[in-house]
């Protein structure tokens, strides 16, 4: 798999690394004709991700995790926390349409609050990183299409957020977007925030459930390789490619 460095700054004592797993749980994630469905693969994959973080001493020392599920409305599945001593994940909600504006507004509010909280407690806060996973475009036939003018403003606010504690210069939030099925390269590229990248499924390469398994596996491997250096090396999931 190809590797992409998305610059974090040195790892050192008193450093925390906040990251956000933001996952689409709309109807199409549950009803896709694959075994497992993307939704089932997400649930089991999230457990594998948390288990990895808890079992790796170096990772558990730095990682602070927040999980958000979104469909018609966003749900904070797990508030930003140190999960080394355990965690409680809310029951995954049932999906509807794909509301980008709602989840990005919530995500912006959370990131703003978390930066303040973490910088008040730790010597250094590494670049907040968002893993945004979706299988579709914003809106549907029932709710109508969401234009960028609706979800773009909260996205731009997220991209403007910075951490400064322990850095010689401000570090902006990084967003890595993953898309398959109906998600388009254009939308994924709009979501991604340098030094993050946009990733899209290769046409016909794998079913949606397999793609979700590949995405979660890539996140685990990337964090495993990266946390010790302070630089996230993003491994491109199998069956996916970077959006140029």
Sine and cosine of phi, psi and omega as CSV:
sin_phi,cos_phi,sin_psi,cos_psi,sin_omega,cos_omega
0.00,0.00,0.54,-0.84,0.03,-1.00
-0.97,0.24,0.46,-0.89,-0.03,-1.00
-0.88,-0.48,0.60,-0.80,0.04,-1.00
-0.76,-0.65,0.84,-0.54,0.05,-1.00
-0.99,0.10,0.78,-0.63,-0.01,-1.00
-0.82,-0.57,0.82,0.57,0.03,-1.00
0.21,0.98,0.96,-0.28,0.06,-1.00
-0.95,-0.30,-0.43,0.90,-0.19,-0.98
1.00,-0.05,0.34,-0.94,-0.15,-0.99
-0.89,0.46,0.60,-0.80,0.14,-0.99
-1.00,0.10,0.70,-0.72,-0.02,-1.00
-0.38,-0.93,0.14,-0.99,0.01,-1.00
-0.87,0.49,0.59,-0.81,0.00,-1.00
0.98,0.19,0.24,0.97,-0.01,-1.00
-0.99,-0.17,0.67,-0.74,0.13,-0.99
-0.82,-0.57,0.48,-0.88,-0.04,-1.00
-0.83,-0.56,0.98,-0.21,0.01,-1.00
-0.99,0.13,0.77,-0.64,0.14,-0.99
-0.68,-0.74,0.40,-0.92,-0.16,-0.99
-0.82,-0.58,0.84,-0.55,0.15,-0.99
-0.99,-0.13,0.93,-0.37,-0.06,-1.00
-0.90,-0.43,0.93,-0.37,-0.18,-0.98
-0.83,-0.56,0.74,-0.67,0.09,-1.00
-0.94,0.33,0.81,-0.59,0.06,-1.00
-0.82,-0.57,0.51,0.86,0.01,-1.00
-0.91,0.42,0.16,-0.99,-0.09,-1.00
-0.79,0.61,-0.64,0.77,-0.06,-1.00
-0.90,0.44,-0.42,0.91,0.04,-1.00
-0.94,0.33,-0.46,0.89,-0.02,-1.00
-1.00,-0.04,-0.45,0.89,-0.14,-0.99
-0.96,-0.27,0.05,1.00,0.01,-1.00
-0.85,0.53,0.67,-0.74,-0.04,-1.00
-0.98,0.20,0.90,0.44,0.03,-1.00
-0.62,-0.79,0.36,-0.93,0.04,-1.00
-0.79,-0.62,0.92,-0.40,0.00,1.00
-0.97,0.24,0.22,-0.97,0.16,-0.99
-0.95,0.31,0.32,-0.95,0.07,-1.00
-0.84,0.55,-0.59,0.80,0.00,-1.00
-0.91,0.42,-0.72,0.70,0.02,-1.00
-0.89,0.46,-0.65,0.76,0.02,-1.00
-0.92,0.39,-0.56,0.83,0.06,-1.00
-0.90,0.43,-0.73,0.68,-0.03,-1.00
-0.87,0.50,-0.76,0.65,-0.02,-1.00
-0.94,0.35,-0.59,0.81,0.00,-1.00
-0.92,0.39,-0.61,0.79,0.05,-1.00
-0.88,0.47,-0.65,0.76,0.05,-1.00
-0.88,0.47,-0.66,0.75,0.03,-1.00
-0.90,0.44,-0.64,0.77,0.02,-1.00
-0.89,0.46,-0.72,0.69,-0.02,-1.00
-0.92,0.40,-0.62,0.79,0.02,-1.00
-0.89,0.45,-0.67,0.74,0.04,-1.00
-0.87,0.49,-0.74,0.67,-0.02,-1.00
-0.87,0.50,-0.68,0.74,-0.05,-1.00
-0.94,0.35,-0.46,0.89,-0.09,-1.00
-1.00,-0.07,-0.14,0.99,0.02,-1.00
-0.97,-0.24,0.92,-0.40,-0.13,-0.99
-0.86,0.51,-0.71,0.71,-0.04,-1.00
-0.92,0.39,-0.65,0.76,-0.01,-1.00
-0.93,0.36,-0.71,0.71,-0.05,-1.00
-0.90,0.44,-0.43,0.90,0.01,-1.00
-0.94,0.35,-0.54,0.84,-0.09,-1.00
-0.96,-0.27,-0.54,0.84,-0.15,-0.99
-0.94,0.34,0.73,-0.68,0.18,-0.98
-0.82,-0.58,0.79,-0.62,-0.25,-0.97
-0.86,-0.50,0.67,-0.74,0.14,-0.99
-0.74,-0.67,0.69,-0.73,-0.02,-1.00
-0.84,-0.54,0.76,-0.65,0.01,-1.00
-0.78,-0.63,0.76,-0.65,0.12,-0.99
-0.96,-0.30,0.56,-0.83,0.01,-1.00
-0.58,-0.81,0.56,-0.83,0.15,-0.99
-0.54,-0.84,-0.91,-0.41,0.09,-1.00
-0.90,0.43,-0.60,0.80,0.05,-1.00
-0.75,-0.66,0.52,-0.85,0.05,-1.00
-0.99,0.11,0.49,-0.87,0.04,-1.00
-0.74,-0.67,0.80,-0.61,0.10,-0.99
-0.98,0.19,0.96,-0.27,-0.02,-1.00
-0.97,0.25,-0.57,0.82,0.02,-1.00
-0.48,-0.88,0.85,-0.53,0.05,-1.00
-0.91,0.41,0.40,-0.92,0.04,-1.00
-0.80,0.60,0.85,-0.53,-0.05,-1.00
-0.33,-0.95,0.27,-0.96,0.17,-0.99
-1.00,0.09,0.89,-0.46,-0.08,-1.00
-0.99,-0.16,0.20,0.98,-0.08,-1.00
-0.88,0.47,-0.51,0.86,-0.02,-1.00
-0.99,-0.11,0.08,1.00,-0.03,-1.00
0.80,-0.60,0.16,-0.99,-0.02,-1.00
-0.38,-0.93,0.36,-0.93,0.10,-0.99
-0.83,-0.55,0.84,-0.54,0.02,-1.00
-0.94,-0.34,0.79,-0.61,0.00,-1.00
-0.90,0.43,0.32,-0.95,0.04,-1.00
-0.91,0.41,0.73,-0.68,-0.02,-1.00
-0.88,0.47,0.75,-0.66,-0.05,-1.00
-0.97,0.23,0.35,-0.94,0.11,-0.99
-0.99,0.13,0.65,-0.76,-0.13,-0.99
-1.00,0.03,0.11,-0.99,0.08,-1.00
-0.56,-0.83,-0.91,-0.41,0.06,-1.00
-1.00,0.03,-0.03,-1.00,-0.12,-0.99
-0.94,-0.35,1.00,-0.08,-0.13,-0.99
-0.99,-0.11,1.00,-0.04,0.02,-1.00
-0.92,0.38,-0.66,0.75,-0.06,-1.00
-0.86,0.51,-0.67,0.74,-0.02,-1.00
-0.91,0.42,-0.73,0.68,-0.06,-1.00
-0.95,0.32,-0.59,0.81,-0.01,-1.00
-0.95,0.31,-0.55,0.83,0.09,-1.00
-0.89,0.45,-0.71,0.70,0.03,-1.00
-0.90,0.44,-0.71,0.71,-0.01,-1.00
-0.86,0.50,-0.67,0.75,0.03,-1.00
-0.87,0.49,-0.70,0.72,0.01,-1.00
-0.88,0.47,-0.66,0.75,-0.01,-1.00
-0.93,0.38,-0.71,0.70,-0.01,-1.00
-0.88,0.47,-0.68,0.73,0.02,-1.00
-0.85,0.53,-0.72,0.70,-0.02,-1.00
-0.93,0.36,-0.67,0.74,-0.06,-1.00
-0.91,0.40,-0.60,0.80,0.03,-1.00
-0.87,0.50,-0.71,0.70,0.01,-1.00
-0.88,0.48,-0.72,0.69,-0.03,-1.00
-0.90,0.43,-0.72,0.69,-0.05,-1.00
-0.94,0.35,-0.63,0.77,0.00,-1.00
-0.94,0.35,-0.34,0.94,0.05,-1.00
-0.99,0.15,-0.26,0.97,-0.11,-0.99
-0.93,-0.36,-0.44,0.90,-0.17,-0.99
-0.84,-0.54,0.40,-0.92,-0.02,-1.00
-0.93,0.36,-0.54,0.84,-0.06,-1.00
-0.52,-0.85,0.71,-0.70,0.05,-1.00
-0.89,-0.45,0.91,-0.41,0.01,-1.00
-0.94,0.34,0.24,-0.97,-0.09,-1.00
-0.83,0.55,0.89,-0.45,0.06,-1.00
-0.83,0.56,0.71,-0.70,-0.08,-1.00
-0.81,-0.58,0.75,-0.66,-0.02,-1.00
-0.93,-0.36,0.79,-0.61,0.15,-0.99
-0.96,-0.26,0.96,-0.28,-0.11,-0.99
-0.96,-0.27,0.90,-0.44,-0.10,-1.00
-0.89,-0.46,0.80,-0.59,-0.02,-1.00
-0.54,-0.84,0.43,-0.90,0.08,-1.00
-0.91,-0.40,0.22,0.98,-0.06,-1.00
-0.34,-0.94,-0.01,-1.00,0.03,-1.00
-1.00,-0.04,0.34,-0.94,-0.01,-1.00
-0.92,0.38,0.75,-0.66,0.03,-1.00
1.00,0.03,0.20,-0.98,0.09,-1.00
-0.49,-0.87,-0.12,-0.99,-0.08,-1.00
-0.90,0.44,-0.56,0.83,-0.03,-1.00
-0.95,0.32,-0.73,0.68,-0.09,-1.00
-1.00,-0.05,-0.18,0.98,-0.07,-1.00
1.00,0.02,0.25,-0.97,0.00,-1.00
-0.99,0.14,0.70,-0.72,0.06,-1.00
-1.00,0.02,0.91,-0.41,0.03,-1.00
-0.96,0.29,0.35,-0.94,0.00,-1.00
-0.86,0.51,-0.47,0.88,0.00,-1.00
-0.89,0.45,-0.31,0.95,0.02,-1.00
-1.00,0.03,-0.72,0.69,-0.07,-1.00
-0.98,-0.21,-0.16,0.99,0.02,-1.00
-0.92,0.40,-0.70,0.72,-0.02,-1.00
-0.84,0.54,-0.75,0.66,0.05,-1.00
-0.90,0.43,-0.54,0.84,0.06,-1.00
-0.89,0.45,-0.70,0.72,0.01,-1.00
-0.91,0.41,-0.56,0.83,0.06,-1.00
-0.91,0.42,-0.66,0.75,0.04,-1.00
-0.86,0.51,-0.73,0.69,-0.05,-1.00
-0.90,0.43,-0.35,0.94,0.00,-1.00
-1.00,0.04,-0.18,0.98,-0.03,-1.00
-0.94,0.35,0.63,-0.77,-0.01,-1.00
-0.69,-0.72,0.44,-0.90,0.22,-0.98
-0.94,-0.33,0.56,-0.83,-0.01,-1.00
-0.80,-0.60,-0.34,0.94,-0.11,-0.99
-0.90,0.44,0.88,-0.47,0.03,-1.00
1.00,0.07,0.11,0.99,-0.03,-1.00
-0.87,-0.49,0.49,-0.87,0.07,-1.00
-0.98,0.19,-0.34,0.94,0.03,-1.00
-0.61,-0.79,0.37,-0.93,-0.01,-1.00
-0.91,0.42,0.57,-0.82,0.07,-1.00
-0.90,-0.44,0.88,-0.48,0.02,-1.00
-0.97,0.25,0.35,-0.94,0.12,-0.99
-0.87,0.48,0.64,-0.77,0.11,-0.99
-0.96,-0.26,0.68,-0.74,0.05,-1.00
-0.82,-0.57,0.81,-0.58,0.09,-1.00
-0.93,-0.37,0.88,-0.48,-0.06,-1.00
-0.97,-0.26,0.68,-0.74,0.02,-1.00
-0.85,-0.53,0.78,-0.62,-0.02,-1.00
-0.66,-0.75,0.52,-0.86,0.06,-1.00
-0.48,-0.88,0.04,-1.00,-0.06,-1.00
0.82,0.57,-0.93,-0.37,-0.11,-0.99
-1.00,0.04,-0.08,1.00,0.02,-1.00
-0.92,0.40,0.66,-0.75,-0.04,-1.00
-0.96,-0.27,0.44,-0.90,0.01,-1.00
-0.87,0.50,-0.63,0.77,-0.02,-1.00
-0.87,0.48,-0.72,0.69,-0.02,-1.00
-0.92,0.40,-0.68,0.73,0.01,-1.00
-0.88,0.47,-0.61,0.79,0.02,-1.00
-0.93,0.37,-0.60,0.80,0.06,-1.00
-0.90,0.44,-0.60,0.80,-0.04,-1.00
-0.95,0.30,-0.68,0.73,-0.08,-1.00
-0.87,0.49,0.58,-0.82,0.01,-1.00
-0.79,-0.61,0.89,-0.46,0.05,-1.00
-0.79,0.61,0.72,-0.69,0.22,0.98
-1.00,0.06,0.27,0.96,0.12,-0.99
-0.97,0.24,0.16,-0.99,-0.04,-1.00
-0.73,-0.68,0.27,-0.96,0.07,-1.00
-0.96,-0.26,0.72,-0.69,-0.04,-1.00
-0.79,-0.61,0.71,-0.70,-0.03,-1.00
-0.75,-0.66,0.50,-0.86,-0.02,-1.00
-0.92,0.39,0.62,-0.78,0.15,-0.99
-0.93,0.37,0.71,-0.70,-0.05,-1.00
-0.85,0.53,0.84,-0.54,0.08,-1.00
0.95,0.32,0.16,0.99,-0.10,-0.99
-0.97,0.24,-0.53,0.85,-0.06,-1.00
-0.31,-0.95,0.34,-0.94,0.04,-1.00
-0.98,0.21,0.28,-0.96,-0.10,-0.99
-0.85,0.52,-0.63,0.78,0.00,-1.00
-0.90,0.43,-0.67,0.74,0.04,-1.00
-0.90,0.44,-0.62,0.78,0.04,-1.00
-0.88,0.47,-0.68,0.73,0.02,-1.00
-0.89,0.45,-0.67,0.74,0.05,-1.00
-0.87,0.50,-0.65,0.76,0.00,-1.00
-0.91,0.41,-0.64,0.77,0.02,-1.00
-0.89,0.46,-0.77,0.64,-0.03,-1.00
-0.90,0.44,-0.66,0.75,0.03,-1.00
-0.87,0.49,-0.63,0.78,0.03,-1.00
-0.91,0.41,-0.63,0.77,0.03,-1.00
-0.88,0.48,-0.70,0.71,-0.02,-1.00
-0.88,0.47,-0.74,0.67,-0.01,-1.00
-0.90,0.43,-0.63,0.77,-0.02,-1.00
-0.90,0.43,-0.71,0.70,0.02,-1.00
-0.90,0.43,-0.65,0.76,-0.01,-1.00
-0.86,0.50,-0.66,0.76,-0.03,-1.00
-0.98,0.19,-0.37,0.93,-0.23,-0.97
-0.97,-0.23,-0.53,0.85,-0.22,-0.98
-0.88,0.47,-0.53,0.85,-0.03,-1.00
-0.95,0.31,-0.43,0.90,-0.05,-1.00
-1.00,-0.08,-0.34,0.94,-0.08,-1.00
0.99,0.11,0.10,0.99,0.04,-1.00
-0.83,-0.55,0.87,-0.50,0.02,-1.00
-0.95,0.30,0.87,-0.49,0.11,-0.99
-0.98,-0.21,0.97,-0.25,-0.09,-1.00
-0.99,0.11,0.90,-0.43,0.06,-1.00
-0.99,0.10,0.82,-0.57,-0.01,-1.00
-0.94,0.34,0.83,-0.55,-0.02,-1.00
-0.86,0.51,0.52,-0.85,0.10,-1.00
-0.85,0.53,0.61,-0.80,0.00,-1.00
0.97,0.23,0.15,0.99,0.02,-1.00
-0.80,-0.60,0.25,-0.97,0.04,-1.00
-0.61,-0.79,0.37,-0.93,0.07,-1.00
-0.97,0.26,0.65,-0.76,0.11,-0.99
-0.98,0.17,0.86,-0.51,-0.05,-1.00
-0.94,0.34,0.00,0.00,0.00,0.00
